[in-house]
Every structure is written in C-alpha cells, then in structure tokens.
Amino acid sequence: MKNTDHLQEIRDAVRTLCNSYGEDYWRELDSVGGYPTEFVKEITASGFLGCLIPEEYGGAGLGLIEACVVLEEISRSGGHPGAAHAQMYVMGSVLRHGTAEQKQRYLPAVASGELRLQCFGVTEPGTGTDTTSLKTTATRSGDKYIINGQKVWISRVQHSDLMVLLARTKSIEERSKKTDGLSCFIVDLRGAEERGLTINPIDAMINHHSCELFFDNFEVPAENLLGEEHKGFRVVMDGMNAERILIAAECIGDARYFIDKATRYANEREVFGRPIGQNQGVSFPIANCYAQTEAAALMVDKAARLFDDQQPCGAEANMAKMLGADASWKAGDTCLQTHGGFGISREYHIERKLRETRLYQIAPISTNLILSYISEHVLGMPRSF
Ligand SMILES: Cc1cc2nc3c(=O)[nH]c(=O)nc-3n(C[C@H](O)[C@H](O)[C@H](O)COP(=O)(O)OP(=O)(O)OC[C@H]3O[C@@H](n4cnc5c(N)ncnc54)[C@H](O)[C@@H]3O)c2cc1C
C-alpha cells in the first residue's frame, strides 16, 4: 500500500490557507461577480496551483491524486475552485502537446503566476455538446491563422492571459472522419479586444465569469498551434479524463462541506425541545448522503491513481465525475432541507454552494453524455450519435 502521509499534509496546508479567506469572502465575490484575485495569488505562491507542472518548469511535479486533494479542500472550505481547476487541466494540454519551445515559454510563467492560463475555448452556441461539428474556423495565411466564429460559456476569459482554443482547420466536407480537421491554438488574450475579439459576459446563475466570444479576423501566430494541425480533437480529449477527475474531486469537497454543515446544524438546532437530528427523518438523509459520498470518493481515488499510473481510465474518470456530481447535488439539497428556512438565506452560504455544485450535472460534460459513454464504451451497447 502506498504511503499517503503527504496527502494529509497537503490537505492540512490547503485547509489552513483556505481558512484565512472564509465563506464571507466567497459570498461577497459571488454577489458582485468578482474574481478571487488574492486567493489565486496566494494559492499560486504556495505552489498548490502549479502542483501538476513538472519541477523542470518551476512546478511541484505532483500527480493528479495530489491535485484532487487541493481542489477537494478548496470546495470543502466553502470556496469556489473554478480558477484553480481550470489552470490545472488547461496547463495539461500544453504540457502533453506543446513543443519544447512552447513549454519553456509558458509553463514557468504559469507556475510563477506571471501568466494565467485559465481559459479553454471549445463550446459553441450552434453545436453545444456536438464538439466535432463546431463552426469557428482557423484559416492559414502565411505565418498566421485567421480565426472567425463564435464561442459561448467560455469561463474566465477576462481574467486569463492565455486561452487554449479549438477551431476548424478543415471544412466538414473535407474531413476524413468526424474528429479530423480541428486544431488547438494557444491564444494570447492580452490586448485581444483591440485585435478582433469581442467578449460579452453572460449574466448567469453562478460566478464563473463565463462569456460569449466573437472572433472577427482575429490573428494567431502559426507558432501557437498546439499539437498537430487537424488533430486538435485529440489534444482536447487527452485532457478530458484529468478534467473529469479534478471536477469529481471538487464535487466530493462540496458534498463533504454540505454533510459537515447539515450534521452540525442537526445537532445544534432544537425544535420541539430536542435536536432536529434526533428525528430519523432528518438524520437518515444525511447518513445516506455520507454513504454515497464515500463511495463516490473511492471512484475518484481509483480514477486518479489509474491516471497517475498512465493506465486507461476513461470509464473510471466518467463514473467518478457522475457519482461525485450526484453525491454533491443530493448532499446540497439535503443540507438545505436540514436548515429549513435558514437554508434559503444567503448568510448561510448553502444556496450559493448549491448553485455552484448544480453546474456539475451539466458541465464540463452532462450526466447524459456520461451515461452514453458507459452504455457504449463500457457495456458495448449501440452507439446513439
Ligand atoms: C457556467 C458554465 C461554464 C462553462 N465553461 C466553459 C468553458 O470554460 N469552456 C467551454 O468550452 N465550455 C464551457 N461551458 C460549456 C459546457 O461545457 C456546456 O454547457 C456543456 O458541454 C453542455 O453543452 P450545451 O450547454 O450546449 O448543451 P447541449 O449540448 O445543447 O445539451 C442540452 C441538453 O441535452 C442533453 N443532450 C444533448 N445531446 C444528447 C444526447 N445525444 N443524448 C442525451 N442527451 C443529450 C444534454 O445532456 C443537456 O442536458 C460552460 C458551461 C457553463 C454553464
């Protein structure tokens, strides 16, 4: 059995760091649509944000299992780990598919916090989950690509220096198969609005800083192609298992946050002259959430270990994401119910966390699409799309 003492040390250190922010910090940001600048600076300086970046590029050189602990603890503290998770998995695309020159240019700066790489531009309004049909084009012209098209729900674009963008380099008619003809680019967002990128923030249910983007003859240097031309779908797919496992770890943090909070309140709150937790109608749903969360956490752990051992982990990553998202959503609903009317009050933070964790039924991949993956790729049932 592997020694896991260091995981507890990471957990304790992240918990200490998060405690100095507190739930009111996140509530205030949520209410004004603010970005957690101070938190991101501190978690970068502590080395936790760059934990997946190899030591040769200034990172901590740790694995996904350690990164999961970091994200879980941010969520469990009542915080919102969006800015942290995005940098971890977007960075992975550059690490796995970047040229030596790209890695040298970007990764040390990302590790030090000099550059933020928190933005991934894939989703489009016209095609949604059907990524291989996306319409944004990147047309080669000399030593540049010219980008035209539209993206939607692209998070943190106004708070990131760099974005990894997926665009079409071959028309649908020319492609040899569905996944052919898409390419990834490292886009420098600094000053991008003066160069043909329009950014419209979306008024949304959660503070994810998601935006609609319009590219109008936006130029990207050809040297910023990430991975092989026309094979960008592979670049995106490669990062997806890591993304799903990291998001699943966040869900576990959310679920544990809700269970801790519900248990505390069930013990403290007295109605009819006794703690509400004495009623099994109150305690059993919390106990049920606990059991489901612990089961989901085992799947997250298994998926992360397979990923770190470079073993196939598609099924486990998908199942971890779905089970984690289900556990956190159910725990959030149960926590709110346990608090009665106070659960609705913003002061108790539950409604904010519940809105945040609801996202994970939809993004970065919806529960239906995970069930579709399991049906087809694990159980061998017919392909549906
Ligand atoms: C807050 C937020 C942040 C986001 N951040 C980013 C980001 O930074 N970068 C980025 O690229 N994207 C981002 N997204 C987009 C996200 O990945 C998509 O919303 C998600 O993939 C679903 O796509 P869609 O919204 O177009 O839904 P659609 O594809 O329109 O699907 C709508 C519904 O139909 C279901 N459905 C569709 N097809 C099938 C099928 N074949 N079988 C069964 N059910 C099906 C889906 O499960 C879903 O419930 C973000 C989204 C949100 C809400």
The ligand as an SDF file (V2000), in Angstrom:
LIG
                    3D

 53 58  0  0  0  0  0  0  0  0999 V2000
  -21.0530   28.0200  -16.0550 C   0  0  0  0  0  0  0  0  0  0  0  0
  -20.5250   27.3240  -17.2550 C   0  0  0  0  0  0  0  0  0  0  0  0
  -19.1760   27.3810  -17.5350 C   0  0  0  0  0  0  0  0  0  0  0  0
  -18.6780   26.7840  -18.6940 C   0  0  0  0  0  0  0  0  0  0  0  0
  -17.3480   26.9420  -19.0080 N   0  0  0  0  0  0  0  0  0  0  0  0
  -16.9080   26.5210  -20.2210 C   0  0  0  0  0  0  0  0  0  0  0  0
  -15.5740   26.8220  -20.6570 C   0  0  0  0  0  0  0  0  0  0  0  0
  -14.8000   27.4630  -19.9320 O   0  0  0  0  0  0  0  0  0  0  0  0
  -15.1810   26.4130  -21.8780 N   0  0  0  0  0  0  0  0  0  0  0  0
  -16.0120   25.7310  -22.7280 C   0  0  0  0  0  0  0  0  0  0  0  0
  -15.5880   25.3880  -23.8270 O   0  0  0  0  0  0  0  0  0  0  0  0
  -17.2780   25.4180  -22.3440 N   0  0  0  0  0  0  0  0  0  0  0  0
  -17.7500   25.7990  -21.1210 C   0  0  0  0  0  0  0  0  0  0  0  0
  -19.0420   25.5200  -20.7310 N   0  0  0  0  0  0  0  0  0  0  0  0
  -19.9280   24.8270  -21.6620 C   0  0  0  0  0  0  0  0  0  0  0  0
  -20.2860   23.4130  -21.2120 C   0  0  0  0  0  0  0  0  0  0  0  0
  -19.2100   22.5510  -21.4170 O   0  0  0  0  0  0  0  0  0  0  0  0
  -21.5500   23.0510  -21.9780 C   0  0  0  0  0  0  0  0  0  0  0  0
  -22.6230   23.8180  -21.4540 O   0  0  0  0  0  0  0  0  0  0  0  0
  -21.8640   21.6060  -21.8770 C   0  0  0  0  0  0  0  0  0  0  0  0
  -20.8850   20.8510  -22.5400 O   0  0  0  0  0  0  0  0  0  0  0  0
  -23.2290   21.2830  -22.4890 C   0  0  0  0  0  0  0  0  0  0  0  0
  -23.3700   21.8770  -23.7570 O   0  0  0  0  0  0  0  0  0  0  0  0
  -24.6570   22.7780  -24.0830 P   0  0  0  0  0  0  0  0  0  0  0  0
  -24.8380   23.7310  -22.9710 O   0  0  0  0  0  0  0  0  0  0  0  0
  -24.5440   23.3250  -25.4470 O   0  0  0  0  0  0  0  0  0  0  0  0
  -25.8520   21.7360  -24.0310 O   0  0  0  0  0  0  0  0  0  0  0  0
  -26.4660   20.9290  -25.2590 P   0  0  0  0  0  0  0  0  0  0  0  0
  -25.3990   20.2130  -25.9960 O   0  0  0  0  0  0  0  0  0  0  0  0
  -27.3670   21.8330  -26.0170 O   0  0  0  0  0  0  0  0  0  0  0  0
  -27.3580   19.8660  -24.4590 O   0  0  0  0  0  0  0  0  0  0  0  0
  -28.5700   20.2540  -23.8040 C   0  0  0  0  0  0  0  0  0  0  0  0
  -29.1030   19.0710  -23.0090 C   0  0  0  0  0  0  0  0  0  0  0  0
  -29.3750   17.9760  -23.8950 O   0  0  0  0  0  0  0  0  0  0  0  0
  -28.6690   16.8150  -23.4890 C   0  0  0  0  0  0  0  0  0  0  0  0
  -28.1810   16.1030  -24.6790 N   0  0  0  0  0  0  0  0  0  0  0  0
  -27.5950   16.6290  -25.7880 C   0  0  0  0  0  0  0  0  0  0  0  0
  -27.2750   15.6500  -26.6480 N   0  0  0  0  0  0  0  0  0  0  0  0
  -27.6570   14.4770  -26.0760 C   0  0  0  0  0  0  0  0  0  0  0  0
  -27.5830   13.1070  -26.4630 C   0  0  0  0  0  0  0  0  0  0  0  0
  -27.0450   12.7240  -27.6340 N   0  0  0  0  0  0  0  0  0  0  0  0
  -28.0680   12.1650  -25.6130 N   0  0  0  0  0  0  0  0  0  0  0  0
  -28.6270   12.5400  -24.4250 C   0  0  0  0  0  0  0  0  0  0  0  0
  -28.7150   13.8110  -24.0030 N   0  0  0  0  0  0  0  0  0  0  0  0
  -28.2350   14.7640  -24.8240 C   0  0  0  0  0  0  0  0  0  0  0  0
  -27.5020   17.2920  -22.6340 C   0  0  0  0  0  0  0  0  0  0  0  0
  -27.1700   16.3210  -21.6880 O   0  0  0  0  0  0  0  0  0  0  0  0
  -28.0590   18.5740  -21.9870 C   0  0  0  0  0  0  0  0  0  0  0  0
  -28.7010   18.2460  -20.7840 O   0  0  0  0  0  0  0  0  0  0  0  0
  -19.5480   26.0700  -19.5570 C   0  0  0  0  0  0  0  0  0  0  0  0
  -20.9080   25.9730  -19.2530 C   0  0  0  0  0  0  0  0  0  0  0  0
  -21.4030   26.5980  -18.1370 C   0  0  0  0  0  0  0  0  0  0  0  0
  -22.8930   26.5230  -17.8740 C   0  0  0  0  0  0  0  0  0  0  0  0
  1  2  1  0
  2  3  1  0
  2 52  2  0
  3  4  2  0
  4  5  1  0
  4 50  1  0
  5  6  2  0
  6  7  1  0
  6 13  1  0
  7  8  2  0
  7  9  1  0
  9 10  1  0
 10 11  2  0
 10 12  1  0
 12 13  2  0
 13 14  1  0
 14 15  1  0
 14 50  1  0
 15 16  1  0
 16 17  1  0
 16 18  1  0
 18 19  1  0
 18 20  1  0
 20 21  1  0
 20 22  1  0
 22 23  1  0
 23 24  1  0
 24 25  2  0
 24 26  1  0
 24 27  1  0
 27 28  1  0
 28 29  2  0
 28 30  1  0
 28 31  1  0
 31 32  1  0
 32 33  1  0
 33 34  1  0
 33 48  1  0
 34 35  1  0
 35 36  1  0
 35 46  1  0
 36 37  1  0
 36 45  1  0
 37 38  2  0
 38 39  1  0
 39 40  1  0
 39 45  2  0
 40 41  1  0
 40 42  2  0
 42 43  1  0
 43 44  2  0
 44 45  1  0
 46 47  1  0
 46 48  1  0
 48 49  1  0
 50 51  2  0
 51 52  1  0
 52 53  1  0
M  END
$$$$
